[in-house]
Every structure is written in C-alpha cells, then in structure tokens.
Amino acid sequence: MEPNPIQICISICESSPDAIQRLAERAEDLADLIEVRLDGLDQEAYNIRDFKGLLPVVLRPVIATYRPAEQGGASQLTGKQRLLFWLFNRPAADFFDVEFDIATTPSVFDSDKDLDWSRVISSYHNFRGVPADLVSIYERMSKTRARILKIAVQAHDATDCLPLFDVLQRGLTDGHEMIAIAMGAPGLATRILGPSRGAFMTYASLDANKATAPGQISARELREVYRIEKITRESQVMGLIGQPVSHSVSPHIHNSALEAAGIDAVYIPFEVKELRPFISRMIHPLTRELNWNMRGVSVTAPHKTAVMELLDWIDDSAREIGAVNTIVVDGPQLRGYNTDAAGFLKPLLQRCGDLKGLRCAVIGTGGSAAAAVWSLLRQQADVTLFGRDALKTHAMAERFGVDSRPLESAAFHTFSIVVNATPLGTAGISEGETVVLAAQLAGASFAYDLVYNPTATRFLREAESVGCGTIDGLEMLVAQAAEQFRLWTGAEAPENVMREAANRGLR
C-alpha cells in the first residue's frame, strides 16, 4: 500500500466572512486543506441557514466545522439544532466535520438518502484527558459510514500520545481513514508524526497566535522546522524531554543541523511530567510500546539527575557531575552523557583563555551549576558556589570540594568570572528578573549567563552597566548541542547552521 501523502490542514476561526476569506487566501500557500470553524462567526449577525454562503472561495479543499461549546467550540446550539445546521449547510464544503454524538444516532444523517458520506469527518473530542474506553469509542465511531474518523483528546504527559498512536494504527488496520491527535504541548508528537504513520492529515494554525486547539503549532513551523513532508516511518527520532519544553529553541537547532547534514531524522520536544513511565514506555528499546526509530534524547530540567537511575550505562564525567543531559539509544541499552560541561567551557575558553587560578563564582545548585563547577575545577580554576538554599549550596560545595557562600548581599568584585547557572531570567514568568544586581557585579571581569532565552537577560544588562564583559547562554546551548549531534549521528555538527537556527527560533 502506498503511504498517505503528508497533508496539513490550517484551521481558521474568525467572527466575520471577510476575515475568514483573508486568512484563507493567506493559508493557501501553506495548507493542503483549510478548515473553517463556522462556530466562530458572530452568531447574532449571521443566520445558520446562510452559513453555506459564508465559506471562503479558495483553491484548496475546505472543511466546514461547527463545533459545540462542550467540544471546544463557540456554538451554543443543541444537538437537534446542530442537525438542522448541517441539513442547511453541508453541500457548501468539500468536507464537513460532524461530532460523532450526532453522526452515530438516528438522525437526518441516516434518513437523508442523498448524503455523501465520503465527505463526512466523524469527530470525537475530549478536553479533560484520554478516556479509559478510547478503543470502545473508536469502535462505536467505526460503525458510522463516515469516510474519516477523527479522535482528539487532551494530553497531560508525553506518554498520553501512546493511546493515540495505537488507535490510529487500529483504525488503519481496519481500513479506515484516521486522524488521531493528542492535544496540548505533551501531545505534539502526534501532530508531527501522525501523517507519516498513516493519518489522513494533521492540523495547524496559520500564525502562532491563531491556534484553534491546545498544542496546535503553525503550518510554517511544521514545514520549515520539523520538515514534516520528509518524515517517514523509517526516519530516526530524537528529541528533548523536560517540563516545560515549549520555550526551547533546540528543535530549531537540531532539525536545521539534520537537514544540513542530509540525515533522515526529526527532533521533537516531549513534555514529560512522569519520567519513569516515559523512559520505559517510549524510549527504552527493550520495553517501549511504540515502534519507532528512536535514536536519543536531550534531557533538561527537572530530569537531569533523576534520569540517571533509569539508564544502563553512564559516562564517567556525567557520573561525577551528577547529571545527564544526553541519552543515546545504543542497541538494547540507554547510555547517558553530559555535554553541558564541554558546552559550558567552549565559549569561556575562547574569551578568557587559560582559566587556571582564576577566581570563579557559580550561582545555582542544579544540574547546570554542577556541570559548570566540575568543568572549572578540571581547568584548575578557584571556584566558589553561591546559592539561596544554604543546605543545597553547602551539600553541592562539599561534594565538589569547593567553598560556598550565601547569595544574599554577596559581592563579586574579587572574582574574574561570575556564572548564573539558575533559570532566573528565562522568558516567561521570571523574565526581567536577576539573581544579582549591578552593584554586586562591579569589579568582576566577565558575567556568563547560562539562560539563553532571551539572550540579553537582565543579569547581563546589569553586568554591562558596570563594565563587565558578557557571555550569553546561546553560545553554550549551541556548543553542547553540537556535541549531542555528534553522539547521535557520528557526524560533525554544522555549528554555524545551528547558531543561525537558534537565532531564528528566538526571533
């Protein structure tokens, strides 16, 4: 059987026909199909009998959808009123998406002998989570005469993708055309990999701020970052595990590098709350439940230390640091490495040269701080650890045999290098915050922030204001990613390509 073409459907939800037409015309260049969410139209301004004349005129196939409020839409119509809506409006579109609660009960759909079921998408939505009886729901849906069955449920962890991949395969085996999506950030893998595994299509937004469902990303990102048209069942899969991961530019970095190197692979972010079941059910080659060509993953907060007990082998440097940020699938084993250390040192050595004997302050007590302290000690620097939590700071300092001091009212005028190894200042809730102020940094030679988004953090701005040299976290990010790339592929990383991609992602 020939594989399905990779199809992207851009979903549009606007309050007026003019706005729908404008966005639909823009969507034509990026979409294979265009869904028009008619429930978004101003319900007072337009009569439901008129909706079939309000669809856009475009060259792409159009899907008409009229989603009720309980299934994520804006329509307040009851089941009977929705049936009347479709009776009046279904001839206008190439496809019409009908919730399976009305497609599977005796209704106008059964009594209307002129109904073309090849244009019907029967859909089920659950915004609470993955129901335990998902297979039973699918089996009831499969008894309709709808050409396409669509299941979309809310994911709370990356492992919630598994039932969706399972029901997708079940439907395809039974001879149905299927769409199976885990909504929300933890379900992104189903949107990216679904078409290559036989899904009829995947949904996307026209712009990042126009998503019509949780976790929906833009069509441009699907095409240009994830290169969705090139993904096959044989493509290698790599990714990032952490919580949260939606802010990360690592997908831009690694997917651009894979494309430049001509490697058939895709890099996907996985939002992971429960680490052990994710490693067991999705990553480990001896226990995973998904048949995919998994090659390895990056590991970020909060899992860098906890993941170590789930691995079969750990590199000596990662064991000494006490954190793993890279996992390689090697035959039947998971092997752990730490590329943060090499990534941290590379830009520092380029700026400062020999670090031997330099007084270095590291702020933080997490995995990144541990990699920084370990790396500086290997260069024979004089390291002092600073932190807000006295017990954690003392414990880490004692483990590495360095001095520790409280962060409150600390002054760094006697230090050559001050490193912020905390996440404070990252885009989002802590953006604009800083661990220390300009007055505390006065006299230091260099300030190095491991936060990379934004690149110009407040910590670095405070340092610049008192004459410190600065190093931003993007340099470390690219350097450590290049080492990950080598571990996964055996090839040298195109670092210039990776750096340009990171900057594009941040923009």
N, C-alpha and C positions, 0 to 999 in steps of 0.2 A: 504493500500500500504506500502510495506517495504521501510524504508528510504534508500536513496543512501549511498553507502559506502563513507567514507571520503577519498578523493583522492587528493594527492599533485603532481603537475606537476612541475618538475625542468626545467627551461628554460636555454638553453646553446647557446651562441653566440660567436663563435671564428672564426679566419681567416684561419685556416687550418684543414683538416680532422683529422690529428694526434691529435691536441689539442682537437677537439670535442670528439674523441674516449676516450682520457684520462679522460676528465671531465665526460663523460657519464658513464664510468666504476665506477668512484667515486660516481656518483649520484645514482647508482642502490640501494645502501643501504638505501637511504633516500626518494627516489621517487617512486610513483606508476606509473607515466608516465614520459617520457622525451621529451621535445620539443627541436628540433634543428632548430635554426634560420639560415637558409641557406643564408640569405642576408648578414650575417656577413662574409661569405667566401670571400677570395680575388677574386674580380670579374675578374681581369686580368689573374690570374693564372689558373682559372677553367672555363670551358665552361658550360653553363647552361644545355646542353644535357648530361653532365657527372654527374650532381649532385645526381642522384638517386644512384650512386655507392659510394657516399661520406658519406652516413649516417652511424652512428656507429652501431656496432654489439653488442647488449646488450639483456638482458632477459626481460627488461621492454618494454611495447608498446612505439613506437616512433611517435611523431607528427612532420611532416615536415612543416616548415613555411618559407615563402619568402616574408617578409614584405617590402612594398614600403616606400620610404622616407617620404611621406606625412602622413603615418600612423605609424610613429615611427621607421621605419626600415632603412636599409642602401642601399637597392636596388634602382637603378635609372631606372629600366625598366618601360616602358609604359604599359597601360592596355593590349594591344594586345600581347606585349612581355611576360607579366606575364601569359597570357593564354597559350602561347607556352611552357613556363616553366613547367606548370602543366601537359600539354599534354605529355611532355617527362619524367617527374619525379614522378608523383603521385603514380605509383604502388610500389614504394620502401618503403613507410612508412605505419604504421598501420592506421594513420590518417593524413590528410593534411588540414591545416588551410588556407582557401581562403577568401580574403576580399569580403564582400558582394556586392561591386560595380561590381565585375565581376561574382559573383555567381548568381546574380539576373537579369542579362541581357542576351539576346540571345547570346549564345557563344558555344564554344566547349563543355561546361558542359551540355548544352541541347541537342546538336547533337550527343554526344558520348553515344551510347546505352549501352556500356559496363561499364559506370561509376557506381561505387558502392557508392551511396550517404550515406550509413551507415558509411563511413569513412570520411565524409566531416564535418569540422567545419566551418561554415559561420560566419565571424567576422566583427565587426564594431568598429573602434577606433576613439576617438576624444580627442586630446591633448589640446584643448582650454577650455573645460568645459563640463557641462551637457547640451545638446541641449534641447530646449523647446519642440521639437517634438520627444522626445525619444520614446514615445509609438508608434508614427507613424512609426518611423524607425524600431522598433521591428516588427510591423505588416507587413511591407514590407519584412523583413528578414524571417518571419514565412511562407511566400509563397514559399520559396525555398524548395527543397527536402532534404536539409542538415539535418543530424541526430542531430547535436548540433549547437545551436546558441550562439555566444559569443558577449557580449557588454562590452566594456572597455572605460570609459570616465574619464577625469581629474576632480578630486575633489578639490575645493578651501576651503571648510569648511566641518566639520563633517556632517552637515545636507545634503550635497550632496550625502551621502550614501542612503538616503531615496528613491529617484527615482530608484536606482539600486536594492534595496530590492523589490520595487514594481514591476519592470519589471521582476525580477526573479520569483516572485510568479505568475505573469500574465502568463508567459511562461509555468510554471509547470502546472498551471490550464488548459492551452490549450493543454497540452500533449506533450510539447517539452522538450528536454534535454537542460539545460541552463547553461551558465557561465555569471555572471554579476559582474563586478569589477569597483570600483571607484579607479582610480589611484592616486598616491601621498599620503603623510602622512595622510591627512584628511580622506582618504578612507580606512584605514587599517581594519576597522570593517568588510568591505565586504569580505576581503581576509580571515579573521579569522572565521567569522560566516557563510559565504556563503555556504560551504558544509553541515553544519548542518541544513540549511534551504532549502536544495534540490539541490544546484548547483552541476553540474557534477564533477567539480574539482576546485581547486584553484592553482594559480601559485606561485612559489617561486624560489629563486636563490640557487645555490649550496653553495656559500660563500657570506658574506656580501658585498664584493666588486665586485660581479659578477651579480648584478641586471640587468635585460634586460628591465625593465619598471619602471617608477616612483612609489615609495612606496613599491616596492617588497622587502620582507624580506626573510631571508634564511629558507630553509626547516627545518634545525635543530631548529631554533627559533620557528617555527610553532609547531613542535612536542614536544620540550623539555620545552619551556617557556609557550606557550599557550595551550599545550596538546590538539591539535586540534581533535585528534581521539576520545576524550572523551566528546566533546561538543555536546549537543543535543538541540532541540528547548526548552526543559524544563530547561536547565541549567540556573542558576542565572547569571546575567551580572553585573559587577562592572567596574569601570574604572577611568581614570584620564582625567580631562578637563583643558586645558590651551593652551598657544601658546608661544613658541613651547613646544612639549612634547616628541619629538623623542629621546632626550638625557636621558630621565628619566629611572631609574632602578626600579621604582615602579612596573612595570609589572613582573619583576623577583621576587621581594619581595612578592607580594600578590599572584601570581599564585603558587609559591612554598609553601606558607603557606596554601592555599586552598587545594593543593594536599596532604600535610602532615596531614591536619585535616580531609581529606576524604569528602570534601564538593564539591558538583556538581556545580561548578561556574567557570567563567573565568573573568579575569581583563584585560581591553583593553584601550590603550591610545586613546583619542579623541582630535584631533587638532581643536580647536574652536576659530574662529575669532569673530563671531557674537553670543554673549552669549544668548540673549533673545530667538531667534528662536530655538536655540539648546535645551534649557531647556523646552520650550513649546512643540516642535515637537518630541523630542526624550526621554525626561526624565519624565516630569510631568505625573502622572498616569491618570489625567483627560483629558489631551489634546494630549498626544503623539500619533504619527501616526504609530508607529512600535509596533507590537505585540511581545513583548519580556519580559522576567522575570527580569526587571531592579531592582536591589536592592539598588544601591547607587553609588556615585562617589566621588573621591578626587578632590579638586579644587586647582589649582596652579596659578601662575602669568599669565595673569594680571587680573584674575577674582575674587579674594578672597573677595573684597569689593563689587563689582558691583553685584555679585550673591545674595547678601542679600535681595534685594528688590523683588526677584523672588521666595522667599521661603514662606512657610505657617507658619513656627514656627522656632524660633532661640533660642538656648541655651543662658542663661544669660551671661556666660563667653565669648562666641563668640560675643554677642552684645556689651559687654564692651570693648572687644579688637577691635571691628570694622572690623572683618574679619572672614570669614567662609572657612575652608579648607576641610570639610567633609559634604556630603549630604546623608541622609538616606531616602529611599522611605518607608514610613510607611502608609500603607493603601492608602487613597486618598491624603495624604499630602507629601510634601517635608520638611524635618526637617534638620536644619543647626547646625553644631558643629564646634568647633575649637580644634583640637588635637595637633596643633603646640605647644600650651602652655605647656601641660604635657610632650610632646616630648622634648621640649627645656630644661625643668628643670631636667629631669631624669639623664642625664649624668653629669650635673653640680653639682647636689646634691651628686652624687656618688664620684666626685672628691674633692669637696670643703666642703661638709658637710653643716653646718648651714650658710646661706647667710645673716643673719640679720646684718645690719650695714655695710656690705661690699660695697665699692665704685665700681660701675659697669658702664662701658661705653658701650652704644649701638650705633652702626653706621648704619644708614639707616632710611627710613621713610615709608617703605611699610608694607604689612601685617605681614611679619615675624618679622620685628622690633617691631611692635605693640604687637605681642604675647610675645616677649622677655621682653619688658618693663613691660607689665601687669604682667607677671609671676614673675619677680624680685621684683616688688612692693608688690606682695602677700607674698613674703618671707621676706619683710621688709628690702630689700636692698636699698642702696642710689644710685639712677640712674641718669645719665646724658646722654642726647641724642645728638648725633653728626650727621651732615649731610651737604651735599654740597649746597642744596637748602635751603636758610635761611628761606624763608616763610613756606615751608613744615615742616622743622625741628621745627620751633617755634610753628606752629599750633599743631603738634603732642605732643610736650612737654607740651604745655598749656592744651591739652585735658587730659593728664595723671597727670598733676601737678608735672612735673619734670623740672630740669634745662636743658637748651640747649646751645650748643656752635657750632661755625663753625668748619668744619673738617680741613680746610686749616691750616697747621702748628700746629695742635693740638699735645700735648704731653700727654702721658698716664702713666707717672711714678708714679703718686699718686693713680692709680686705681688698684684694685685687679684683676678685670676681664674686658677684652675688647672683645666685641662681634661684629663680622662682620655680619650684617643682610642684606647686599646688595648682589646682584647676581654677583658682580665683582669678577672675578677669575674662573667663571664657564667654563667648557670645551667648546671650540668653539671660538668665536671672542674675548672674554675677558680673556681666559686662559693665565696665566702668568702675569696678572695684579694684583694689590693690592690696597686697599683703603688707607693703611698707610705703612710706611717703618719701618725697624728695629730700627732706632734711635728714632722714636716716641714711639715704644712699650717698649723700655728699662725701666726696673723697674716694669712693670706690672707682676702680678703673673701668670695669665692664659690668653691665647688668644683662643677664641672659634669662629670657622668659621662655619656658617650655610650652606655654599656651601659644597656639598658632592662629586661632580664630577668635578675635581679629589679630592681624599681625602687629598692629600698632596698639598694644594694650596700654592701659593706664600706668601699669608698672614701668613700662619702657618710656612712656612720656615723662613720668616723674624723674626717671634716671637721666634722660636727655636734658631736662631743665637745669640739672646741676653739673652738666658736663661729662657724664659717664658715656662711654661707648656702649652700644647696644647690639644684642643678637636676638632675633625673634625666633619663635618656635617653629616656623615653617622650614627653616634650614635643617633642624633636627628631624622634623617629620619626613622630609624628602630623603635625608641620608639613611634613616632607619628603614624606610620603605624600600629603598634600593637594595638593602641587604636582604630584606624579606623576599623581594623579587628573585634574587639570586638563589635563595634557599628553595623556593618553589619550582623554579624553571630551569635552574642550572645555567642561565644566561646572564650576561652582564646587563645591568639596568640602564636604560636611556634617561639619565638623571635630568638632562635639560628638558626633555619632554615631560617628565614627571613634575618638574618645578613650574613649567608653564601651565600644566593642567591644574595644579594646586591653586595657582593664582586665578585661573578662570573660575574654578569652583568657589573660591572665596568671593569673587565678584558677583 
